[in-house]
């Protein structure tokens, strides 16, 4: 299943930077939403922490809070 991946992040967040580096190193395409847009998006998804990763495919939505590359990989490999 192909997912559209969005990472809500901040440049000042060490885990956000690490997650985006991991995604790039693993050739995983993603959209990065930084601080300017975060507050509105967080309210919509009820998230309270960054990085917040949203994986969307068809009618399936996966939400991951924090630096969890192994969880992202498991979802993408399923």
Secondary structure, DSSP 4 states (H G I P E B T S, - for coil): ---EEEEE--TT-HHHHHHHHHHHHTT---EEE-HHHHHHHHHHHT--SSSEEEEEETTEEEEEESS-HHHHHHHHH-
